[in-house]
Amino acid sequence: MSKLTELREARQKAHADLSAVLALTPSADNNETARKLIAESDRLKTEIDKLETRGLSTVGEGIKAEKNVELRRAFQTYLRMGERAPREVKEQLESRDGIIEGNTGNHIGTYSDMGYFVPTGFVNDVEVATKYFCDMIGACGSLDTASGNPLPYPTSNDTTNVAALLGESSPASELDVTASQIKFNAYKYTSGLIKASIELVQDSAFNIEAFVAKQMGTRFGRKWEDVLINGSGGGTQPTGLLTAIAASGATPVVAAGSNPNDGITGNTGVNSIGYQDLVNLEHSVDRSYRRGASYVMHDSTVASLQKVLDKFGRPLFVPGINGEPDRVNNYPIVVNNAMPQIGASNVTVAFGPLDKYLVRRVKDFQILVLRERYAEAGQVGFVGFARLDANLLDAGTHPFGTLQQHS
């Protein structure tokens, strides 16, 4: 039996034990046992994620190494030698021949003698890094464009119109289809400057590509985790998911709390979430949007829901197995710690199909190599840029709903 299988089975057992404890009459001892089982389940989940991520990384790197070895070597040569790099190296970076599998139409370019844009294979490394902080990057819909000019996205809401009964030889009345649009811009973000000594860059044993990718990916990931939830929009930055839902006019579901489930008097809609709250939230979203929907919430909210049973005594939370996501009420959970935590009047849970939250990205992630700026200090600077915008594709029938704690 593999280590990963052992961990998954141990987590399943911990969850089964937790369900049995939660079904008992609440007491101090039972509550403490439940707390320990939840902590153990979380610990096992962390270990499982590490092993799964390591395995995917190994497979991914093997594929990239086989398909892009020459491209990566050329890029590393340029990082170390700059303009002194052989001409064939520069030509390889400028060509379209180094596209990684799954991406087309992208190529390397120059920028004001400051350096070369990063090859596509490097972009994927950075994207993997951002997913560690924000699952939404991988879960949301995406729209990649070659330029950053304002992009209108057409929408239409014809849901209020129905066919009409028509008599023989009677003329049909006019019933036009209405249309609108959502405008996507391209807001520029930077990783900030990363400096490295010439000795470090020239050290052939050091993977400078991985170093720069990790640092820049981490910085972008931390920023986008928040922006894609709370961005204010309004022509100054991307419109975060919660901002877009509020602007759409969708009415939040107000939490009643878990008291009907656990019988604990103090568990009100201010400080808890119950089974009926999630059912009400799900049904606040039209049935056509519930297919493929997910919950988005803070990790502490997930921890709270692990303690809640439905009216039939079954746990709301079900741990994922074989790489599947954890679920609540049989819908997958996307954990984003930029979501508000449970507290009076906070909007703590969003529910809907994340492919309706669209992230517009312009070209590829770009990196510039700054050699002259820090030459007197014997250093080389690296700076990354990315342009994106995001908004909810809501044509008028509100694909997302939210749960708000009671005031």
N, C-alpha and C positions, 0 to 999 in steps of 0.2 A: 504494500500500500504506500502511495507517495505521501510526502509531507503535506502537500496541498490538500489531498483527499482527507487526511487525518484532521487537518484544521477545519475543513468544511463540516465534517461529521461532528466534531467537537462543538462547533458553533450551533449546529442544528440541535444537539442535545441540550446545550445551555438554553436555547430558545424554548425547547419543549419543557424543560424544568421551570423556566420563568412562567410559562403559560399555566402550569399546574399551581404555582405559588400564587399567581394573580387571581386564580379562581377561588382561593381560600378566603376566609373572613379576614379583612384587614386588621393587622396588629403590628406592634413595633418589631417583633421578631420576623414576621413575614415581610414587612417592608424592607428590613435590612437584608434579608435573603434575596429579595427581588433586586435591590440595589447592587449587590455583589454579582448576581447573574448577568445583569445588564452590563456591568463593567467588564466581566469576563467575555461577554459576547462582543463588545466593542474592541477589546484587546485582540481577540481572534480575528475580527474583521480587518484590523490593521495589519496583522501578519499575513492574512490571505491576500490583501491588496498589494503588499510588498512582493510576494512571490509571483502573483499574476502580472504585475507591472514588469518585474525582472524578466519573466519569460517572454512577454510581448516585445520588450526592448531587445532581447537577444535575437529573436526571430527577425524583427524589423531591421536591426543593424546588419544581420547576415544578408538580407535581401539588398539593402542599400550598398553594402560593401561589394556585392557581386555585380550590381548594375551600375554603380557610380564610382567605382574605385579610382578611375582615371580623373574624373571630375573633382573628386575630393582631394586627390593629390595635387592637382593643379591649383586648387583654391588654397591649400596649405602652403604651397610654394610661393604663391603671390603674397600671402600674409607675411611670410618671412623675408621676401626679397623686394616686394614693392615693384617699382618701375624697372628694377634691375632684373626682374624675372625674364626668362627666355620668351621670345616672341610667340612661340607655339603655345606656351602656357596662357598668355593673354588671349590669343585667338580662340583657344578652347573655352575659356570663360565667357567670351563674347558670342560664341556660337549657340545655336539651338540644339546642339547634339547632346547636351548633358541634362536633359529633362528626366526627373525621377518618375517612375511608373505612377500613373494616376493623375499627372498634371501635364497640361499641354499649353503651348502658346506663350511660354515665359522664357526670357533670356536675360543674359547679363549685360550691363551697360556701364558706361563711365559717367562720372559726375564731377565736373569742374576740377579735374586733376586731383581730386581728394581720395579716389579709390574706386573700387569696383563694387557693384551690387552683389549681394550674396546669391549663390546658385540655389535653385529650387530645393535641392536636397537639404540644404541648411534650414530653409523655411520650415520644413516638416519637423526638424529637431526642435525648433522654437515652439511650434504648436503643441507638441507633446508636453513640453515643459509647462505651458500655460494651463493645460488640462488638469494638472495636479492641483491648481488653485481654484479653477472654476470649470466644473463639468459642462457649463452652459456653452462654452466655446465649441465643444464637440456636439452638443445636443441640439443647438439652435439651427434654424435654416441659414444658409449662407448664399451670398451673391457676390461673386468676384468680378470686378470690372477693370478694364485696362487704363481708364482715366478717372480722375476724381471730380469731374464736373457734376453739378447737381443732377440727380437722377429721379425723375418722377415715376412712381410705381402705381399703375392704374388700379382702381378698385371699383366694384359695382355691388350694389345691394338691391336685388330685385325680389327679395323675400316677401314683400307685402303685396306683390301683384299676383293674381291668379287668373286662370283662363275663365272666359265668360261663355254662358250659353247663348247661342246665336240662332235665330230663326231663319227659315229658308228665304233666300234673296235679301236678307238684311245685311247692311254694311257693318263691318267690324269697326269698333271705336279705336281711336288712337291710344296707345299705352306704351309710352317710350321707356326705354331702359335708362336708368340714371347711372351716372358715373362720377367718380371722384379720383383723387390721387393722394399718395403719401410721398413726400419728397425726402430722398436720402442725400445727405452731404458726405463729405470725407474729412473727418477731423484727424489732425496729425498728432501722434504721440511719440515720445522718444524714450529710450531706455536710460538716457543720460550717458555721460562719458565713462568709459572703463579704460583705465590706463594699465599698461603692462610694460615691464622692463624689456629692453632689447634682448638681454640674456634669456629671459623667459620665452620670448617669441622665437628666438633662434635655436632654442633647445629642441632638437629633433625628436627627443623622447617624450616631449610634452604635447598633448593634444590640444593645441590652442583653439581649434575649431569648437571642440566640446566645451571648453572653458567659457568662451564668449557666448555660445548658445545657451548654456545653463544660466549664466548671470543675467543676460538680457531676457531670456524666457521667463525667469522668475519675476523680474520687475514688471514686465507686461502682464503676466498672469495676476499679480497682486492688484494691479490697477483695473484690469478688465473685470475681475471678479465683482468689484463694486460698481463700475460704470454700467455694466449690463443689467444691474438690478436697480440702481438708484440714480443713474444719469438724468439730469434735469431737462435735456432737450432744449427746445426753444431757440434753435439756431446757434447755440454756443457749444454743445457737446451732444453725444448720442443720447437718445431717449431710453432710459432704463425700463425694464419690464414693469416694475411697480408704477413708475411714472406714467407709462403708456396706458396701463389698465385703468388708472385713476382718471386720465384724460379722456378715455373712451366713454365714460359715463356709466360703466358697469357698477351695479350696486353691490358693495361688499356684504358677505354673509356675516352676521354678528354671532360670535361664539356663545354657546350656553354653558360650556364646560363639561367635565367628565363626571360630574356628580351622579347622573343617571346610570353610569356604567359601574363606578366603584363605590357609590354610596357614601363617599367622604364629603361631609358638609362643606368643608373649606374649598373644595375644588369647583370653583365657579368659572364663568366665562372670562374673568379677568386673568386668572393664573393657570388655566388648563384648557385642553381641547378634548372633546368627546366624540364618540362614534357618530352621533346625530349631526354634529357640526360638519364633519367631513362628508356625510351623505348629502346634507343641504348644500355644501359647496359644490360637490360634483353635479348636482342637479340644477345649480344656477347657471351651468354651462350647457348650451344646446347639445342634444344627443349627437348631432353630426360632428361636433368638435371633441366629444369625449373619446372617440376612437383615436388611439395613439397619444392620449393625454398623459401628463406626468404631474407629480407634486413637486414644488420647489419650496424649500424651507431650510432654516438654520439647523446645524447639527444638534443643538440643544433641544430644538423642537422634536427632532427625530427621537432623541433620548426620552422625552416626555411621552411620546406616543407608544414607545415600547412597553409602557406600563398599562396601557388601556385595552380593555376587551370590548367586543361588540355585545349587543343584547343577547346573543346566544352563547356568550362565554368564550368566544374565539378571539385570539389576539388580532388587533388591527395590523400590527407590524409583522411581516414575514421576511426573514433573512433570505437573501438571494443565494442560489447555489450554482455551481458550474459557470461562474462568471456573470450570472444574471444580476441585475441591480436589486437592492432591497426594495420591498414594496409595502405600501399602506393601502388597505382596501383594494388590493390587487392592482394598484397603479404604481409604476416605478417612481422612486424618489430621486430627485436631483438635489444634492446638498450644496448650498451656496451660503457661506457664512456672512455675506453682506445682507442677507435677509434679517429683518428685525426679530429679536427673540421674544418669547411670550412675556407680555406685560400689558398693562391697561392701555387700551385703544390702539395697540400696535397691529399692523397688518402682517401677520406671521406666516401665512401659507398662500401660495399662488397655485392655481390648477388650470391646466389647459395643454394644448399641443404645442410643444416648443418649436416645431418647424414653422409656426406662424409668427414667431419672433425672429425677424430677419436681421442678420449681421451683414452689412455691405463692406467688403474689403477691397482696397485699391491695390492692384498689382501684388507684388510680393513684399514680405518683410525685407527691409534694406539695411545694409550696414556700410558705413564709411570707415576707412582706415586713415587716421591722421598721423602722418609721420613727421612732418616739419614742425608742427605746433609744439611738440614736447621733445624735439631733438636734443636741445641743450641739456636736458635732464636724462638723456639716454632712455627715453620711453616712447612707446607707441600708443596712440589713443584709438579706441573703437567706440562708435556711436551708432545706435540702431534707430530706425524710424518705421512707423506703421501708420496707415491711414484707414479709418473705418467709421462707420455710422451704424446705428441700429434703431429699429422701431417695430412696433407690433402691427402686423397686417390685419387690421380690423376694418372690414367693409361696412360694419354697422350692427352686426349681431353678436359681438363680443365673444371671441374664442377663449378668453381667459376670465376666470373669476378669482376673487380673493377672500380670505377669511380674516376678519378683524376681531381682536379680543374686545370684550365688553369694557366700557369706560368705568 
